[in-house]
Amino acid sequence: MQHPYIPLTPDDRAAMLATIGVPSTDALFDDIPAEHRRPPLCLPDALSELELLDDARALAARNRAADYACFLGAGAYRHFVPSIVWPLVMRGEFLTSYTPYQPEVSQGTLQTIFEFQSLVCELTGMDVANAGMYDGASALAEACLMACAVTGRSRIAISDRVHPNWLSVVRGYARGRGIAVDVQPHGAFSITDEHACLAVSQPDFLGRMSLDAAAWGDAAHAAGALFVVAAEPVSLGLYRPPSEYGADIVVAEGQSLGVPVSYGGPYVGMFACRNAFVRQMPGRIVGQTKDHEGRTGYVLTLQTREQHIRRERATSNICTSEQLIALATVVHLATLGPRGLRRVAELCYEKAHYAADRIDELPGFAVERAEPFFHEFVVRTPKPPAEINRALIERRIIGGLDISDGARNRMLLCATELNSRAEIDTLVEALRDA
């Protein structure tokens, strides 16, 4: 019997099986021992709603992370989220929203996307932004592929100081397109006429802010390549935007703007570029227009770039957006305003540097200060960071990331506006005793 929601007919299935030389669908599973194909499911008995809520509360009570001081960052950051953000985001009309193909019934959703794009452009200083990507890593990968489409080249140069997880995603995206990825020493870039782009992160994975970014952009442009910058959005409240030092494409992870740390997602990737490249930009774009009565309206625009129309000739195979999370960043930024965002960035900077100064005073500890940093910094420790972190947990402190794979006994610590002076002082005491 043909499945009502699967378009394949029995004849289609038979043709596919014949092509791969398999007699039946069941034969595809022959390599799995029979006793493991349908293991029994050890599920508890059904509960009533009341019992289920009690069970969920008991499980939630075992999660004590909120009671710990946290100095772990490395790509996911704890920031204060104003209480207005999530009650607005979780309203039914937003919670159930999806792709607004019918603008006449989707003006609210379209407007929130337009506002998101506008805020991303304000943050980065770029001309145009899209409706968002899956996360910052996928945004960076898509930016590199976009650079290949713009330049007609099939080689990427990327800094070795890009987040290793992001670098892995870039490699994964590039592999399917047959694009070579050259990971180059940070600051010692060699850009040739084979490279589509130079991609860097600012700040880099270890929190360092480079002062030579404009020179890197000039070097990329001199070779006919694009300059791609992965920025940290909170830092843009304090530092100049990438557009001012030659960036052609700017991406960022939006998690820091209104989204709690939650097992790695869902997040939202920010993506912006110069207007000259908009027709190669991936993802959806919302434009503002007027209806026949002169009223402001919003529509999806430049859709001929997208997968649902151009299929394999699309600029990207992304076919959705993280609109609910993007809305959280919109509400968050609108609540903070420019002054609020700058103050958050200042607090992050000040608290990280206060922590670094205190830790530098400890015997056996040394903060790496060869380059300026924003809110993360590397500490050389007198013993393995894993051992130190075990001692910190006993003091109800979540320590930094162990980065000893690059050099012995190094830890990446982070401080944000949520870390009080008392927490930092307690961290210093705990490190002294560890």
C-alpha positions as CSV (number, residue, x, y, z in Angstrom):
1,M,0.0,0.0,0.0
2,Q,1.4,3.4,-0.9
3,H,2.0,5.7,2.1
4,P,-0.3,8.8,2.0
5,Y,2.6,11.1,2.8
6,I,5.4,9.5,0.9
7,P,5.3,10.0,-2.9
8,L,7.3,6.9,-3.8
9,T,5.2,4.1,-5.4
10,P,6.0,0.4,-5.1
11,D,7.4,0.5,-8.6
12,D,9.7,3.4,-7.6
13,R,11.0,1.4,-4.6
14,A,11.6,-1.7,-6.7
15,A,13.6,0.4,-9.3
16,M,15.7,1.9,-6.5
17,L,16.4,-1.5,-5.0
18,A,17.3,-3.0,-8.4
19,T,19.7,-0.2,-9.0
20,I,21.7,-0.9,-5.8
21,G,21.3,-4.7,-6.2
22,V,19.3,-5.4,-3.1
23,P,16.2,-7.7,-3.2
24,S,14.1,-5.9,-0.6
25,T,14.1,-3.1,1.9
26,D,14.5,-5.6,4.8
27,A,17.8,-6.8,3.2
28,L,19.3,-3.4,3.8
29,F,19.3,-4.3,7.5
30,D,20.9,-7.7,7.2
31,D,24.2,-6.5,8.7
32,I,22.4,-5.7,11.9
33,P,22.1,-8.8,14.1
34,A,18.4,-9.8,14.3
35,E,18.3,-9.5,18.1
36,H,19.3,-5.8,17.9
37,R,16.9,-4.7,15.2
38,R,13.9,-4.2,17.4
39,P,15.2,-4.0,21.0
40,P,12.5,-3.8,23.7
41,L,11.8,-0.3,24.9
42,C,12.1,-0.1,28.6
43,L,9.7,2.7,29.1
44,P,8.0,3.5,32.5
45,D,4.3,3.2,32.9
46,A,2.1,6.1,31.6
47,L,1.6,9.0,34.0
48,S,-1.2,11.4,34.5
49,E,-0.5,15.0,33.8
50,L,-0.2,15.8,37.5
51,E,2.3,13.0,38.0
52,L,4.2,14.0,34.9
53,L,4.6,17.6,36.2
54,D,5.8,16.3,39.6
55,D,8.3,14.1,37.8
56,A,9.6,17.0,35.6
57,R,9.9,19.2,38.7
58,A,12.0,16.6,40.5
59,L,14.3,16.3,37.4
60,A,14.6,20.0,37.1
61,A,15.5,20.3,40.8
62,R,18.6,18.1,40.2
63,N,20.0,20.8,37.8
64,R,22.1,23.0,40.0
65,A,24.0,25.0,37.3
66,A,22.1,28.2,38.2
67,D,23.6,28.1,41.6
68,Y,27.2,28.1,40.3
69,A,29.4,31.1,39.4
70,C,30.4,30.5,35.7
71,F,33.6,31.6,34.0
72,L,33.2,29.4,30.9
73,G,32.7,31.0,27.5
74,A,34.5,29.7,24.4
75,G,31.6,30.5,22.0
76,A,28.5,30.4,24.3
77,Y,28.1,33.2,26.7
78,R,26.0,34.0,29.8
79,H,24.4,37.4,29.6
80,F,21.6,39.2,31.4
81,V,18.3,38.8,29.4
82,P,15.7,41.4,30.3
83,S,12.5,39.9,31.6
84,I,10.5,41.4,28.8
85,V,12.2,39.3,26.0
86,W,10.9,35.8,26.3
87,P,7.2,36.6,27.3
88,L,7.0,38.6,24.0
89,V,8.8,35.9,22.0
90,M,6.6,33.1,23.3
91,R,3.3,34.8,22.3
92,G,1.3,32.4,20.2
93,E,1.4,34.5,17.1
94,F,5.2,34.4,17.1
95,L,5.7,30.9,18.5
96,T,3.8,29.3,15.7
97,S,5.2,31.4,12.9
98,Y,7.0,29.8,9.9
99,T,8.1,30.9,6.5
100,P,5.9,33.9,5.5
101,Y,5.2,33.0,1.9
102,Q,1.9,34.8,2.0
103,P,2.6,38.4,2.9
104,E,-1.0,39.4,3.2
105,V,-1.4,37.2,6.3
106,S,2.2,37.4,7.6
107,Q,2.9,41.2,8.1
108,G,3.8,40.8,11.7
109,T,6.4,38.1,11.1
110,L,7.8,39.8,8.1
111,Q,8.2,43.1,10.1
112,T,10.1,41.3,12.9
113,I,12.5,39.8,10.2
114,F,13.0,43.2,8.7
115,E,13.8,44.7,12.1
116,F,16.3,41.9,12.7
117,Q,18.0,42.6,9.4
118,S,18.1,46.3,10.2
119,L,19.6,45.8,13.6
120,V,22.2,43.4,12.2
121,C,23.2,46.1,9.7
122,E,23.4,48.7,12.5
123,L,25.7,46.4,14.5
124,T,28.0,45.5,11.7
125,G,27.9,48.7,9.7
126,M,27.1,46.6,6.5
127,D,24.6,47.5,3.8
128,V,22.3,44.5,3.8
129,A,21.5,41.5,6.0
130,N,19.5,38.3,5.7
131,A,16.8,36.8,7.9
132,G,19.4,34.7,9.8
133,M,21.2,31.4,9.5
134,Y,21.2,28.3,11.6
135,D,24.0,29.6,13.9
136,G,27.3,31.5,13.7
137,A,29.3,28.5,12.4
138,S,26.9,27.8,9.5
139,A,26.9,31.6,8.7
140,L,30.7,31.6,8.4
141,A,30.6,28.5,6.2
142,E,28.0,30.1,4.0
143,A,30.0,33.3,3.8
144,C,33.0,31.3,2.5
145,L,30.8,29.6,-0.1
146,M,29.3,32.9,-1.1
147,A,32.8,34.3,-1.6
148,C,33.6,31.4,-4.0
149,A,30.4,32.2,-5.9
150,V,31.3,35.9,-6.1
151,T,34.9,35.4,-7.2
152,G,34.5,32.2,-9.2
153,R,37.4,30.7,-7.2
154,S,37.4,27.4,-5.2
155,R,39.9,28.0,-2.5
156,I,39.4,29.5,1.0
157,A,42.0,31.0,3.4
158,I,41.0,31.0,7.0
159,S,42.8,32.0,10.2
160,D,43.9,29.2,12.6
161,R,42.4,31.3,15.4
162,V,38.8,30.8,14.2
163,H,36.8,28.7,16.7
164,P,37.8,25.0,16.0
165,N,34.1,24.0,15.9
166,W,33.3,26.7,13.3
167,L,36.4,25.7,11.3
168,S,35.1,22.1,11.3
169,V,31.8,23.3,9.9
170,V,33.5,25.3,7.2
171,R,35.5,22.3,6.2
172,G,32.3,20.2,6.1
173,Y,30.5,22.7,3.9
174,A,33.5,23.1,1.6
175,R,34.1,19.4,1.2
176,G,30.8,18.8,-0.6
177,R,31.6,21.6,-3.1
178,G,35.2,20.5,-3.8
179,I,36.5,23.7,-2.2
180,A,40.0,23.6,-0.7
181,V,40.4,25.1,2.8
182,D,43.8,26.6,3.7
183,V,44.1,27.1,7.5
184,Q,46.8,29.7,7.8
185,P,48.8,31.1,10.8
186,H,46.9,34.1,12.2
187,G,48.5,37.3,11.1
188,A,50.9,35.6,8.6
189,F,48.4,35.2,5.8
190,S,49.4,34.3,2.3
191,I,46.5,35.3,0.0
192,T,46.9,34.4,-3.7
193,D,44.8,34.8,-6.8
194,E,43.4,31.3,-6.1
195,H,41.7,32.3,-2.9
196,A,38.1,33.4,-2.8
197,C,38.3,35.0,0.6
198,L,40.3,35.4,3.8
199,A,38.1,34.6,6.8
200,V,39.1,35.8,10.3
201,S,37.3,36.1,13.7
202,Q,37.4,39.3,15.8
203,P,37.9,38.6,18.6
204,D,39.5,35.3,17.9
205,F,38.7,32.0,19.6
206,L,41.0,32.9,22.5
207,G,39.5,36.3,23.0
208,R,42.2,38.4,21.4
209,M,41.4,41.5,19.5
210,S,43.7,42.1,16.5
211,L,44.8,45.6,15.6
212,D,45.9,44.6,12.1
213,A,42.5,43.7,10.7
214,A,42.4,46.5,8.1
215,A,45.7,45.4,6.7
216,W,44.4,41.9,6.3
217,G,41.4,43.3,4.4
218,D,43.7,45.2,2.1
219,A,45.8,42.1,1.5
220,A,42.7,40.1,0.6
221,H,41.4,42.8,-1.7
222,A,44.8,43.2,-3.4
223,A,44.5,39.5,-4.4
224,G,41.0,39.9,-5.7
225,A,39.5,38.0,-2.7
226,L,36.8,39.0,-0.2
227,F,37.4,39.8,3.4
228,V,35.1,37.8,5.7
229,V,34.9,38.7,9.4
230,A,33.3,36.6,12.2
231,A,32.4,39.2,14.9
232,E,31.3,38.9,18.5
233,P,28.1,41.0,18.6
234,V,28.3,42.3,22.2
235,S,31.9,43.5,21.5
236,L,30.4,45.7,18.7
237,G,28.8,47.8,21.4
238,L,32.4,48.9,22.2
239,Y,34.6,48.3,19.2
240,R,34.3,49.7,15.7
241,P,32.3,47.6,13.3
242,P,34.0,45.4,10.7
243,S,32.7,47.6,7.9
244,E,35.2,50.2,9.0
245,Y,38.2,47.9,8.4
246,G,37.2,46.6,5.0
247,A,35.0,43.6,5.6
248,D,32.9,42.5,2.7
249,I,30.9,39.9,4.6
250,V,30.3,39.9,8.3
251,V,28.8,37.0,10.3
252,A,28.2,36.5,14.0
253,E,26.6,34.2,16.5
254,G,23.5,35.9,17.9
255,Q,23.2,33.8,21.1
256,S,24.8,36.5,23.2
257,L,21.8,38.8,22.5
258,G,18.8,37.5,24.4
259,V,19.3,33.7,24.1
260,P,20.3,31.7,27.2
261,V,23.0,29.0,27.1
262,S,21.0,25.8,26.5
263,Y,23.0,22.7,25.4
264,G,24.2,24.4,22.3
265,G,21.0,25.7,20.7
266,P,18.8,26.8,19.2
267,Y,20.9,29.8,18.2
268,V,20.7,32.2,15.2
269,G,23.5,33.2,12.8
270,M,23.8,36.8,11.7
271,F,24.8,37.5,8.1
272,A,25.5,40.8,6.4
273,C,27.4,41.9,3.4
274,R,28.0,44.8,1.0
275,N,25.1,45.7,-1.3
276,A,27.2,44.7,-4.4
277,F,27.0,41.1,-3.3
278,V,23.4,40.8,-2.3
279,R,22.4,38.6,-5.1
280,Q,24.8,36.0,-4.0
281,M,23.8,36.2,-0.3
282,P,22.2,33.0,1.1
283,G,19.0,32.8,3.1
284,R,15.8,34.8,3.0
285,I,15.6,38.6,2.7
286,V,12.6,40.7,3.7
287,G,12.1,44.1,2.0
288,Q,10.0,47.1,2.9
289,T,7.5,48.4,0.3
290,K,4.1,50.1,-0.1
291,D,0.8,48.5,-0.9
292,H,-1.6,50.0,-3.5
293,E,-3.1,52.2,-0.8
294,G,0.3,53.6,0.2
295,R,0.6,51.7,3.4
296,T,4.0,50.3,4.5
297,G,4.2,46.6,3.9
298,Y,6.8,43.8,4.0
299,V,7.5,41.0,1.5
300,L,10.1,38.3,0.9
301,T,12.4,39.8,-1.8
302,L,15.0,38.5,-4.3
303,Q,13.5,35.0,-3.9
304,T,15.0,33.8,-7.2
305,R,18.2,33.2,-5.3
306,E,16.5,30.6,-3.0
307,Q,16.3,26.9,-3.0
308,H,12.5,26.6,-3.2
309,I,12.6,28.4,-6.6
310,R,16.0,27.7,-8.2
311,R,16.7,24.3,-6.7
312,E,20.2,23.2,-7.4
313,R,21.1,26.6,-8.8
314,A,20.3,28.4,-5.6
315,T,22.9,30.5,-3.8
316,S,22.5,28.1,-0.8
317,N,20.6,25.0,0.3
318,I,19.4,26.7,3.5
319,C,15.7,26.5,3.4
320,T,14.5,27.9,6.7
321,S,15.5,30.5,9.3
322,E,15.8,30.7,13.1
323,Q,13.1,33.4,13.2
324,L,12.0,32.8,16.8
325,I,15.5,33.2,18.1
326,A,16.1,36.2,15.8
327,L,13.0,37.8,17.3
328,A,14.6,37.3,20.8
329,T,17.6,39.3,19.6
330,V,15.4,42.0,18.2
331,V,13.5,42.4,21.5
332,H,16.8,42.2,23.4
333,L,18.5,44.9,21.4
334,A,15.5,47.1,21.3
335,T,15.3,46.9,25.1
336,L,19.0,47.6,25.6
337,G,19.3,50.4,23.0
338,P,22.7,51.6,21.8
339,R,23.7,52.9,25.3
340,G,22.6,49.7,27.0
341,L,24.6,47.5,24.6
342,R,27.6,49.7,25.0
343,R,27.3,49.5,28.8
344,V,27.0,45.7,28.7
345,A,30.2,45.6,26.5
346,E,32.0,47.9,28.9
347,L,31.0,45.7,31.9
348,C,32.3,42.6,30.1
349,Y,35.6,44.3,29.3
350,E,36.0,45.8,32.8
351,K,35.2,42.6,34.7
352,A,37.4,40.4,32.4
353,H,40.3,42.7,32.9
354,Y,39.7,43.0,36.7
355,A,39.7,39.1,36.8
356,A,42.9,39.0,34.7
357,D,44.7,41.5,36.9
358,R,43.8,39.5,40.1
359,I,44.7,36.2,38.6
360,D,48.0,37.6,37.4
361,E,49.0,38.3,41.0
362,L,48.7,34.6,41.9
363,P,51.9,32.6,42.2
364,G,52.3,30.2,39.3
365,F,49.5,31.8,37.2
366,A,50.2,34.1,34.3
367,V,47.7,35.9,31.9
368,E,48.8,36.0,28.3
369,R,48.7,39.7,27.4
370,A,50.6,40.0,24.1
371,E,47.4,41.2,22.4
372,P,44.4,43.1,23.8
373,F,41.4,41.1,24.7
374,F,37.6,41.7,25.2
375,H,36.0,39.4,27.7
376,E,38.0,36.2,27.4
377,F,41.6,35.6,28.1
378,V,44.2,32.8,28.4
379,V,45.8,31.9,31.7
380,R,48.9,29.7,32.0
381,T,48.3,27.5,35.1
382,P,50.8,25.8,37.5
383,K,48.9,22.5,37.1
384,P,46.6,20.8,34.6
385,P,43.4,22.9,34.1
386,A,41.3,19.7,34.4
387,E,42.6,19.3,37.9
388,I,42.0,22.9,38.7
389,N,38.4,22.8,37.4
390,R,37.6,19.8,39.6
391,A,38.7,21.8,42.6
392,L,36.6,24.8,41.4
393,I,33.5,22.7,41.1
394,E,33.8,21.8,44.7
395,R,33.6,25.5,45.4
396,R,30.5,25.8,43.2
397,I,32.5,27.5,40.4
398,I,32.4,26.5,36.7
399,G,36.0,27.1,35.5
400,G,37.4,27.9,32.1
401,L,38.0,25.8,29.0
402,D,41.0,23.5,29.0
403,I,43.0,24.5,25.9
404,S,46.1,22.5,26.8
405,D,46.1,20.7,23.5
406,G,47.8,23.8,22.0
407,A,50.3,24.3,24.8
408,R,50.7,22.8,28.2
409,N,48.6,24.0,31.1
410,R,46.5,26.7,29.6
411,M,42.9,27.7,30.4
412,L,40.5,30.0,28.6
413,L,38.5,32.1,31.1
414,C,35.5,34.4,30.4
415,A,33.8,37.1,32.4
416,T,30.6,38.9,31.5
417,E,28.3,41.5,33.1
418,L,26.7,38.6,35.1
419,N,30.0,37.9,37.1
420,S,30.0,40.1,40.2
421,R,33.1,41.4,41.8
422,A,32.5,39.0,44.7
423,E,32.3,36.0,42.3
424,I,35.6,37.1,40.7
425,D,37.3,37.4,44.1
426,T,36.0,34.0,45.1
427,L,37.4,32.6,41.8
428,V,40.8,34.1,42.6
429,E,40.7,32.6,46.1
430,A,39.7,29.2,44.8
431,L,42.5,29.3,42.2
432,R,45.0,30.1,44.9
433,D,43.8,27.1,46.9
434,A,43.4,24.7,43.9
